[in-house]
Amino acid sequence: MAVAALVQLVLPMALILGLMYVMIILPQKKKDKKTQQMLNSLQVGWSVTTIGGIVGKIINIKDDEIYIESGVDKNKILVKRWAIKDVVKPVEG
């Protein structure tokens, strides 16, 4: 009897934890991997948007720092690589 009660207690908890892993953790890992791949493939000339909403064109990349040019006055801004949210690659023609 004690074993049956233990199984009734542990089995639902294990199923819930397994379901949480599949529904929450795996998609987040996939998203993180895609984001890291995007950040590692940045190139000079690409247009980027930062997490703060600044839109600009990459003019220089040094390790973890990226210099972007933004606005009509072509202001140069230094941002960290992790602060890049979105990338627009130029169309090759």
C-alpha positions as CSV (number, residue, x, y, z in Angstrom):
1,M,0.0,0.0,0.0
2,A,2.8,2.4,0.8
3,V,4.4,2.0,-2.6
4,A,1.1,2.7,-4.4
5,A,0.6,5.9,-2.4
6,L,4.2,6.9,-3.1
7,V,3.7,6.3,-6.9
8,Q,0.4,8.3,-6.8
9,L,2.3,11.2,-5.2
10,V,5.5,11.1,-7.3
11,L,4.2,10.3,-10.8
12,P,1.9,13.4,-11.2
13,M,4.7,15.6,-10.0
14,A,7.2,14.1,-12.4
15,L,4.8,14.5,-15.3
16,I,4.2,18.2,-14.4
17,L,7.9,18.8,-14.2
18,G,8.5,17.1,-17.5
19,L,5.7,19.0,-19.1
20,M,7.1,22.3,-17.8
21,Y,10.6,21.4,-19.2
22,V,9.2,20.7,-22.6
23,M,6.9,23.8,-22.7
24,I,9.1,26.4,-21.1
25,I,12.8,25.5,-20.9
26,L,13.3,23.9,-24.4
27,P,11.7,26.9,-26.4
28,Q,13.8,29.4,-24.3
29,K,17.0,27.4,-25.0
30,K,16.1,27.4,-28.7
31,K,15.5,31.2,-28.7
32,D,18.7,31.9,-26.8
33,K,20.7,29.8,-29.3
34,K,19.2,31.7,-32.2
35,T,19.9,35.0,-30.6
36,Q,23.5,34.1,-29.9
37,Q,24.0,32.9,-33.4
38,M,22.6,36.2,-34.7
39,L,24.9,38.2,-32.4
40,N,28.0,36.2,-33.5
41,S,27.2,36.8,-37.2
42,L,27.0,40.6,-37.1
43,Q,29.0,42.3,-39.9
44,V,29.9,45.9,-40.7
45,G,27.3,47.6,-42.9
46,W,24.2,45.8,-41.4
47,S,21.4,47.9,-39.9
48,V,20.6,47.0,-36.2
49,T,18.1,48.0,-33.5
50,T,19.3,48.1,-29.9
51,I,17.2,47.1,-26.9
52,G,16.8,50.8,-26.2
53,G,15.2,51.4,-29.6
54,I,18.2,53.1,-31.3
55,V,18.4,52.2,-35.0
56,G,21.7,52.5,-36.8
57,K,24.3,51.0,-39.1
58,I,27.3,49.0,-37.9
59,I,30.5,50.9,-38.7
60,N,33.0,49.0,-36.5
61,I,33.1,45.8,-34.4
62,K,35.7,45.2,-31.6
63,D,35.3,42.1,-29.5
64,D,32.1,42.8,-27.4
65,E,31.7,46.4,-28.5
66,I,29.9,47.6,-31.6
67,Y,30.0,51.2,-33.0
68,I,26.9,52.2,-34.8
69,E,26.1,55.3,-36.9
70,S,22.6,56.7,-36.2
71,G,20.5,59.6,-37.4
72,V,20.9,62.3,-40.1
73,D,24.0,63.7,-38.3
74,K,25.6,60.3,-38.4
75,N,26.2,60.2,-34.6
76,K,28.5,57.4,-33.6
77,I,27.3,55.3,-30.7
78,L,29.2,52.6,-28.8
79,V,27.0,49.7,-27.7
80,K,27.7,46.3,-26.2
81,R,27.0,43.3,-28.4
82,W,24.4,41.9,-26.0
83,A,22.4,45.1,-26.5
84,I,21.6,44.4,-30.1
85,K,17.9,43.2,-30.4
86,D,17.3,43.0,-34.2
87,V,19.3,42.9,-37.4
88,V,18.4,43.9,-40.9
89,K,20.9,42.5,-43.4
90,P,21.4,44.5,-46.6
91,V,19.9,43.0,-49.7
92,E,22.6,41.7,-52.1
93,G,21.9,42.6,-55.7
